Each structure stands twice: as C-alpha cells, then as structure tokens.
Amino acid sequence: MHKCLIVLSMLATALTLYAAAPPAGDAHASPGTWNGIAAAKYLDDRQTWWQEWPHAQKDHGTVCVSCHTQVPYALARPLLRGALGEHGVSEPERAMLDSIMKRVSLGNEAETFYSDAVHGPGKTQEARNAEAVNNALILASYDAARAKADAKSGVVYRTVPAIHVAARKAFAAMWALQERTGPKAGAWLWQNFHFSPWEAPESEYYGAAMAALAVGMTPDGYPAEKAIEPNLELLRGYLRRAAAAQPLINRVALLWASSKLDGLMTGQEREAVANAVMAKQHADGGWSLTDLGLNAEGQSAWKRHDESAFDTRSDGYATGIVVLALEENGLDKGAGAGKGVVRGLAWITANQSKADGRWQAWSVNVKRDPESQVGKFMSDAATGFSVLALEHSR
C-alpha cells in the first residue's frame, strides 16, 4: 500500500510532463468536416458515467477496466487535446488513470470483475488476464505520449514519471499470466461469455493482438529488452500460427499490431488482409462489424443470444479500426486500399452524430436500444476508433 501511495502521489506531476501545447481553436469544427469538441465531450461524458455506474465499481475505490469503453477512450481521448485547447489530461482521464494505477499497484489484492464464485469455474483467471492486458495497453499508450513529449521538448527528467513506472509494472503482471505451454502458448486465457467481440471464444486472439500492440508502442526500447524475449517469442508464435482460423476482425487487429511490433506478419500477409477487408467495404464507404465476424470459410464467429437479425449497416467501430489498421501500415497509399481508406474516412466524417458527437455501432449478440446506457457500449468503441482513424489521417 505504501508503494501505491507513492505512485499516486507522483501522478499529478507526471501527467503534466507530457502535456503537449495544443493549437488554438477547434481544428475539426468547420462545415463538412467533423467536430472534435463534440467527440471529446461524448467520450468524457461516457467515461464519467462508467466511473459512476454501480455495476462498474470495484474494491479499493477502483473501476472495472472495460474493452468497449475505457480502452478506446484511453487511446483516442489524448488526440483531442488540440480541439479543446487543453494542456493536460482531462478530469475523466485522470480518474481513469488513478484507478488503473492503483489496481496495478495492488496486484492480486485487487478483486476481479468476474469471479469463480459468482460466474463459474475459471472466470477469476480469465478476468484477471483480460484486465492485465488492458492495463498494459492503456498505460503503454500514455507512456508513449510521455516519451514523445520528452523528445519534443528535449528535456531529460531526473525522476521517471509515474506512468512509466506503472506501465512497466503492468507489463510484468501481464507476462506472468501468459500461457507457456499447450495449444494456447503465448496467449492469455480470456473471459468468455459468448459476447463478441470482446468476451467470446475468438476474443482470446484479439487480446493477444492487443498485448502485441501494447509492447510495440511502449517507448524507451522496451520491445528489444532481453528479459521479455521469451515472452515475445511465445506471443509472436501464437499470433502467427492461429491467424488463418481467425475472423476478419481479428486479422485486422493483427494488422494494426504488426505496424508497431515486427515479426507478426509478412508484407504478403498484410496485403492479403487489406484485400480481404476491401472486399467487404460497403457501397457507402463504410464497413459493418457483422461482416468482419466471418472467417476464411465464410462462417460467422458471432452468436446471437436472441432471435433478432444481424445488423449489416456500416458502423463506426468496424470502419474506424479497418481504416486505422490500413493507415498505420501505410496501406492507405496504394491504388486499391488507398481509395478504400479515402472512402472510409469520408464515411466516418459524414456519420458523426450532430446531436452528441458519437459514431454508432450495434451489438452483434443481441438487439439493444442504442440510446440506452448499455446500448451505447458499442458506440463508445465506435467513437474511439473513428477518432483514431481521423486523427491518423491528419
């Protein structure tokens, strides 16, 4: 607990060390473009709601780290500082980081969101594994921002910022939970309630891809450190040998991760994924998550829990992550995928809600009211990834 207090006491200072000075005004609010201020408000409001939602509350005054709301928020929200004229993290970000750093410091003392006692055998481990990867990914993204700001300012700090310390601790916890043997060696046993895309059988692969993404974005030479070589060898091996059987959404996630960490895909494999997603682009320029659930044999990974039909409309999550993965790999420059990215960005720009700044997506498991709080989970992810795709194109 003493270490936890030390880390948290460093947070307020650490967060200001990498706050880049933003440009004046809102660069996204002109007619015919998109509204960064509205997107930031939607994301902040949803993060605040999540932090206050009783179901998300955990022990020691912490909050559940969610794949659908907190991870996209953490990756996208810092990119909107310029739109708001900010010089540091927003209050919802600060609260999120406080909670994550506290849970990382607590380690196994922190209770998991799901447990064997309440949800069935194996659920405690699954939940701890998923959180470990999410913690590492979120903190790695903020550590990367810290390093980028350091390089830009030319300042070398005598004291290592708290985010950096917490990120390394999060990675240590993540690696300790990695499978070492058997068919899943290199991956993490993932929470599975047959709720796709983040809590289902295929989510294990997506989680491993996010672990690779986290490692790849971590600054200060972390991916090359000798201590994690065995872990990375296992991770790369799992991602490569299991790739062919994955639904397209997971191969898109691998494509994204491969832009940050080498040894995951060949150039030919990247082109193959690009061609596969281009074949699924809709006439309106967007993509549908329903279509990305298909594997190479055309079978869907998604499982409906009611009798409702799949929603095949273009959505912000599918379009955002596809465009982002293509952009990050430089595949937006070619004649085929390049034109697809331009059309995808046009779809994203045209489909931001003028009412509240979000982009919409829909559950692939059940029919939900998209205006309900739980129904907005998919739109939380859609908004985060739409912002990521748009900002990468700037």
C-alpha positions as CSV (number, residue, x, y, z in Angstrom):
1,M,0.0,0.0,0.0
2,H,2.9,2.4,0.7
3,K,4.2,1.9,-2.8
4,C,0.7,2.6,-4.2
5,L,0.6,5.9,-2.3
6,I,4.0,6.9,-3.7
7,V,3.0,6.1,-7.2
8,L,-0.3,8.0,-6.9
9,S,1.4,11.0,-5.3
10,M,3.6,11.2,-8.4
11,L,0.7,11.2,-10.8
12,A,-0.3,14.8,-10.8
13,T,3.3,15.9,-11.6
14,A,3.9,13.1,-14.1
15,L,0.8,13.9,-16.2
16,T,1.9,17.4,-16.8
17,L,5.3,16.4,-18.0
18,Y,4.0,15.2,-21.4
19,A,1.1,17.5,-22.0
20,A,1.8,19.0,-25.4
21,A,0.7,22.6,-26.1
22,P,-2.3,22.4,-28.3
23,P,-3.1,24.6,-31.3
24,A,-5.6,27.4,-30.9
25,G,-9.2,26.8,-31.7
26,D,-11.1,23.7,-32.9
27,A,-9.4,22.2,-36.0
28,H,-12.4,20.0,-36.6
29,A,-15.5,22.2,-36.3
30,S,-15.7,23.6,-39.8
31,P,-18.6,22.7,-42.1
32,G,-18.2,19.4,-44.0
33,T,-15.6,18.0,-41.5
34,W,-16.1,16.6,-38.1
35,N,-16.4,18.0,-34.6
36,G,-13.6,17.2,-32.2
37,I,-15.1,19.1,-29.4
38,A,-18.3,17.1,-29.6
39,A,-16.4,13.8,-29.8
40,A,-14.4,14.7,-26.8
41,K,-17.5,15.6,-24.8
42,Y,-19.2,12.4,-25.7
43,L,-16.2,10.4,-24.7
44,D,-15.7,12.3,-21.4
45,D,-19.4,12.0,-20.6
46,R,-19.4,8.3,-21.2
47,Q,-16.2,7.8,-19.2
48,T,-17.7,9.8,-16.3
49,W,-20.8,7.7,-16.5
50,W,-18.8,4.5,-16.5
51,Q,-16.8,5.6,-13.5
52,E,-20.0,6.3,-11.6
53,W,-22.0,3.2,-12.7
54,P,-22.6,1.0,-9.7
55,H,-22.0,-2.2,-11.8
56,A,-18.5,-1.0,-12.8
57,Q,-17.4,-0.3,-9.2
58,K,-14.7,-2.5,-7.7
59,D,-12.8,-2.8,-4.5
60,H,-10.4,-0.1,-3.1
61,G,-12.4,2.6,-4.8
62,T,-11.4,1.4,-8.3
63,V,-13.4,0.8,-11.5
64,C,-13.6,-2.1,-14.0
65,V,-11.3,-1.7,-17.0
66,S,-13.5,-2.3,-19.9
67,C,-12.6,-3.3,-23.5
68,H,-15.5,-1.4,-25.0
69,T,-15.4,1.9,-23.1
70,Q,-12.1,2.6,-21.3
71,V,-9.7,1.1,-23.8
72,P,-11.0,3.1,-26.9
73,Y,-11.3,6.2,-24.6
74,A,-7.7,5.9,-23.4
75,L,-6.3,5.5,-27.0
76,A,-8.4,8.3,-28.6
77,R,-9.1,11.0,-26.0
78,P,-5.5,12.4,-25.8
79,L,-5.6,13.1,-29.5
80,L,-8.4,15.6,-29.0
81,R,-6.5,18.0,-26.8
82,G,-6.0,20.5,-29.6
83,A,-9.7,20.6,-30.3
84,L,-10.3,21.6,-26.7
85,G,-7.3,23.9,-26.1
86,E,-6.1,21.5,-23.3
87,H,-2.6,21.4,-21.9
88,G,-3.0,18.2,-19.9
89,V,-5.3,15.2,-19.2
90,S,-9.0,15.8,-18.7
91,E,-10.6,15.0,-15.3
92,P,-12.2,11.8,-16.5
93,E,-8.8,10.7,-17.8
94,R,-7.1,11.5,-14.5
95,A,-9.7,9.5,-12.6
96,M,-9.3,6.5,-15.0
97,L,-5.5,6.6,-14.7
98,D,-5.7,6.9,-10.9
99,S,-7.9,3.8,-10.8
100,I,-5.8,1.7,-13.2
101,M,-2.5,2.6,-11.5
102,K,-4.0,1.8,-8.1
103,R,-5.1,-1.6,-9.4
104,V,-1.7,-2.3,-10.9
105,S,-0.1,-1.4,-7.6
106,L,-2.4,-3.7,-5.7
107,G,-1.7,-6.6,-8.0
108,N,-3.6,-9.8,-7.0
109,E,-5.0,-8.0,-3.9
110,A,-7.5,-6.3,-6.3
111,E,-10.7,-8.2,-6.9
112,T,-11.5,-9.2,-10.4
113,F,-14.7,-8.1,-12.2
114,Y,-15.8,-11.7,-12.7
115,S,-15.1,-14.5,-10.2
116,D,-15.3,-18.3,-10.0
117,A,-17.7,-18.0,-7.0
118,V,-20.3,-15.9,-8.9
119,H,-19.7,-16.6,-12.6
120,G,-18.3,-20.1,-12.7
121,P,-15.0,-22.0,-12.8
122,G,-12.1,-20.2,-14.5
123,K,-13.7,-16.8,-14.6
124,T,-11.4,-15.2,-12.0
125,Q,-8.4,-16.0,-14.0
126,E,-10.0,-15.0,-17.3
127,A,-11.0,-11.6,-15.9
128,R,-7.5,-11.0,-14.3
129,N,-5.9,-11.9,-17.6
130,A,-8.1,-9.6,-19.7
131,E,-7.5,-6.7,-17.2
132,A,-3.8,-7.3,-17.2
133,V,-3.6,-6.8,-21.0
134,N,-5.9,-3.8,-20.9
135,N,-3.9,-2.2,-18.1
136,A,-0.7,-2.6,-20.0
137,L,-2.2,-1.3,-23.3
138,I,-3.7,1.9,-21.7
139,L,-0.6,2.7,-19.6
140,A,1.7,2.0,-22.6
141,S,-0.2,4.5,-24.7
142,Y,0.2,7.2,-22.1
143,D,3.8,6.3,-21.6
144,A,4.4,6.7,-25.3
145,A,2.8,10.1,-25.1
146,R,5.1,11.0,-22.3
147,A,8.2,9.9,-24.2
148,K,7.0,11.8,-27.3
149,A,6.6,15.0,-25.4
150,D,10.0,14.5,-23.7
151,A,11.7,14.1,-27.2
152,K,9.9,17.2,-28.5
153,S,10.9,19.3,-25.5
154,G,14.5,18.0,-25.3
155,V,14.1,17.7,-21.6
156,V,15.5,14.6,-19.8
157,Y,13.8,14.2,-16.4
158,R,15.8,13.1,-13.4
159,T,12.7,11.4,-11.9
160,V,11.0,8.7,-14.0
161,P,7.3,9.7,-14.4
162,A,4.8,7.6,-12.5
163,I,3.0,6.5,-15.7
164,H,6.3,4.9,-16.9
165,V,6.7,3.0,-13.6
166,A,3.1,1.8,-13.6
167,A,3.3,0.7,-17.3
168,R,6.4,-1.5,-16.6
169,K,4.7,-3.0,-13.6
170,A,1.5,-3.7,-15.7
171,F,3.6,-5.5,-18.3
172,A,5.3,-7.6,-15.6
173,A,1.8,-8.6,-14.4
174,M,0.7,-9.4,-17.9
175,W,3.7,-11.6,-18.8
176,A,3.3,-13.5,-15.5
177,L,-0.2,-14.6,-16.7
178,Q,0.8,-15.6,-20.2
179,E,0.3,-19.3,-21.2
180,R,3.6,-21.1,-21.5
181,T,2.7,-24.5,-22.9
182,G,0.0,-26.2,-24.9
183,P,-2.0,-25.0,-27.9
184,K,-2.6,-21.6,-26.4
185,A,1.0,-21.0,-25.5
186,G,1.8,-17.3,-26.0
187,A,-1.8,-16.1,-25.4
188,W,-3.9,-15.3,-22.3
189,L,-7.0,-17.3,-21.2
190,W,-9.6,-14.7,-22.0
191,Q,-13.0,-14.0,-20.4
192,N,-15.7,-15.9,-22.4
193,F,-19.4,-15.4,-22.1
194,H,-20.1,-15.7,-25.8
195,F,-20.5,-11.9,-26.1
196,S,-18.5,-10.8,-29.1
197,P,-16.2,-9.2,-29.9
198,W,-14.5,-8.8,-26.5
199,E,-15.9,-11.6,-24.3
200,A,-16.2,-14.6,-26.6
201,P,-14.0,-17.6,-27.8
202,E,-12.4,-15.5,-30.6
203,S,-11.6,-12.7,-28.1
204,E,-8.5,-14.6,-26.9
205,Y,-6.8,-13.8,-30.2
206,Y,-7.9,-10.2,-30.2
207,G,-6.5,-9.9,-26.6
208,A,-3.1,-11.3,-27.7
209,A,-3.0,-8.9,-30.6
210,M,-3.7,-6.0,-28.2
211,A,-0.8,-7.3,-26.0
212,A,1.5,-7.1,-29.0
213,L,0.2,-3.6,-29.8
214,A,0.9,-2.5,-26.3
215,V,4.5,-3.9,-26.4
216,G,5.1,-2.3,-29.8
217,M,4.0,1.2,-28.7
218,T,6.0,1.2,-25.5
219,P,8.9,3.6,-25.6
220,D,12.5,3.5,-24.3
221,G,13.5,0.4,-26.2
222,Y,11.2,-1.9,-24.2
223,P,10.4,-4.3,-27.2
224,A,14.1,-5.1,-27.5
225,E,14.8,-5.9,-23.8
226,K,16.3,-9.3,-23.2
227,A,14.1,-10.0,-20.3
228,I,10.9,-10.2,-22.4
229,E,12.4,-12.1,-25.4
230,P,10.9,-15.5,-24.3
231,N,7.5,-13.9,-23.9
232,L,7.6,-12.2,-27.2
233,E,8.7,-15.3,-28.9
234,L,5.7,-17.1,-27.5
235,L,3.4,-14.3,-28.4
236,R,4.6,-14.0,-32.0
237,G,4.3,-17.8,-32.4
238,Y,0.7,-17.9,-31.2
239,L,-0.4,-14.9,-33.3
240,R,1.2,-16.4,-36.4
241,R,0.0,-20.0,-36.1
242,A,-3.6,-19.1,-35.1
243,A,-4.1,-16.3,-37.6
244,A,-5.6,-18.3,-40.5
245,A,-8.5,-19.5,-38.5
246,Q,-9.5,-16.1,-37.2
247,P,-12.5,-14.0,-38.1
248,L,-11.6,-11.0,-40.2
249,I,-11.8,-8.5,-37.3
250,N,-9.0,-10.4,-35.5
251,R,-6.8,-10.3,-38.6
252,V,-7.4,-6.6,-38.8
253,A,-6.3,-6.3,-35.1
254,L,-3.2,-8.3,-36.0
255,L,-2.6,-6.0,-39.0
256,W,-2.8,-3.0,-36.6
257,A,-0.4,-4.6,-34.1
258,S,2.0,-5.5,-36.9
259,S,2.6,-1.8,-37.5
260,K,4.0,-1.5,-34.0
261,L,5.8,-4.8,-33.4
262,D,7.8,-6.7,-36.0
263,G,7.7,-10.4,-36.7
264,L,3.9,-10.7,-36.7
265,M,3.1,-10.6,-40.5
266,T,4.9,-10.6,-43.8
267,G,4.2,-8.0,-46.4
268,Q,2.3,-10.5,-48.4
269,E,0.1,-11.3,-45.4
270,R,-0.6,-7.6,-44.9
271,E,-1.7,-7.3,-48.5
272,A,-3.9,-10.3,-48.1
273,V,-5.8,-8.8,-45.1
274,A,-6.1,-5.5,-47.0
275,N,-7.6,-7.3,-49.9
276,A,-10.0,-9.2,-47.7
277,V,-11.3,-6.1,-46.0
278,M,-11.6,-4.2,-49.2
279,A,-13.9,-6.9,-50.5
280,K,-16.2,-6.2,-47.5
281,Q,-16.4,-2.4,-47.9
282,H,-19.9,-1.2,-48.5
283,A,-21.1,1.0,-51.3
284,D,-21.4,3.9,-48.8
285,G,-17.7,3.6,-48.0
286,G,-18.1,2.0,-44.5
287,W,-17.7,-1.4,-43.0
288,S,-20.0,-3.5,-40.8
289,L,-18.8,-5.4,-37.8
290,T,-21.2,-8.2,-38.8
291,D,-19.1,-8.8,-42.0
292,L,-15.9,-8.7,-40.1
293,G,-17.0,-11.7,-38.0
294,L,-16.5,-14.0,-40.9
295,N,-13.6,-16.4,-41.2
296,A,-11.8,-17.6,-44.3
297,E,-14.6,-20.2,-44.9
298,G,-17.3,-17.6,-44.6
299,Q,-18.5,-18.8,-41.2
300,S,-19.5,-16.2,-38.6
301,A,-17.8,-16.1,-35.2
302,W,-20.7,-14.1,-33.8
303,K,-23.5,-15.8,-31.8
304,R,-27.0,-14.2,-31.4
305,H,-28.5,-14.6,-28.0
306,D,-31.9,-13.7,-29.2
307,E,-33.8,-14.2,-32.4
308,S,-33.0,-10.8,-33.8
309,A,-31.3,-10.5,-37.2
310,F,-27.7,-9.2,-37.6
311,D,-27.4,-5.5,-38.3
312,T,-25.4,-5.2,-41.5
313,R,-25.3,-1.4,-41.7
314,S,-21.9,0.3,-41.8
315,D,-20.8,1.2,-38.3
316,G,-18.1,3.4,-36.7
317,Y,-16.2,0.6,-34.9
318,A,-15.7,-1.6,-37.9
319,T,-14.9,1.3,-40.2
320,G,-12.7,3.0,-37.7
321,I,-10.5,0.0,-36.9
322,V,-10.2,-1.0,-40.6
323,V,-9.2,2.4,-41.7
324,L,-6.8,2.8,-38.8
325,A,-5.1,-0.6,-39.4
326,L,-4.6,0.3,-43.1
327,E,-3.3,3.7,-42.3
328,E,-0.8,2.5,-39.7
329,N,0.7,0.1,-42.2
330,G,0.9,2.6,-45.0
331,L,-1.6,0.6,-47.0
332,D,-3.7,3.8,-47.5
333,K,-1.2,4.9,-50.2
334,G,-1.9,2.2,-52.8
335,A,-4.4,2.4,-55.6
336,G,-6.9,-0.2,-54.1
337,A,-6.7,0.1,-50.4
338,G,-5.8,3.8,-50.7
339,K,-9.1,4.6,-52.4
340,G,-10.9,2.5,-49.8
341,V,-9.3,4.4,-47.0
342,V,-10.4,7.7,-48.6
343,R,-14.0,6.4,-48.9
344,G,-13.8,5.1,-45.4
345,L,-12.7,8.4,-44.0
346,A,-15.5,10.1,-45.9
347,W,-18.0,7.7,-44.3
348,I,-16.6,8.5,-40.8
349,T,-16.7,12.2,-41.4
350,A,-20.3,12.1,-42.7
351,N,-21.6,9.9,-39.9
352,Q,-20.8,11.6,-36.7
353,S,-23.9,12.4,-34.7
354,K,-24.6,16.1,-34.7
355,A,-26.7,15.6,-31.6
356,D,-23.9,14.3,-29.3
357,G,-20.7,13.8,-31.2
358,R,-20.6,10.0,-31.3
359,W,-20.4,7.4,-34.0
360,Q,-22.7,4.4,-33.8
361,A,-22.2,0.7,-33.8
362,W,-24.5,-2.1,-32.8
363,S,-24.3,-5.3,-30.7
364,V,-23.6,-8.5,-32.7
365,N,-25.1,-10.6,-29.9
366,V,-28.5,-9.1,-29.0
367,K,-30.8,-6.3,-30.2
368,R,-30.3,-3.4,-27.8
369,D,-31.8,0.1,-27.6
370,P,-28.9,2.1,-28.9
371,E,-29.9,5.0,-26.7
372,S,-29.7,3.0,-23.5
373,Q,-26.6,3.3,-21.4
374,V,-25.6,-0.4,-22.1
375,G,-26.6,0.0,-25.7
376,K,-24.1,2.8,-26.1
377,F,-21.1,0.5,-25.2
378,M,-20.7,-0.3,-28.9
379,S,-20.9,3.4,-29.8
380,D,-18.2,4.1,-27.2
381,A,-15.8,1.8,-29.1
382,A,-17.1,3.2,-32.4
383,T,-16.4,6.8,-31.3
384,G,-12.9,6.0,-30.0
385,F,-11.8,4.2,-33.2
386,S,-13.4,6.7,-35.5
387,V,-11.4,9.4,-33.8
388,L,-8.2,7.3,-34.1
389,A,-8.7,6.8,-37.8
390,L,-9.5,10.5,-38.4
391,E,-6.6,11.8,-36.4
392,H,-4.1,9.4,-38.0
393,S,-5.1,10.8,-41.4
394,R,-4.2,14.4,-40.4
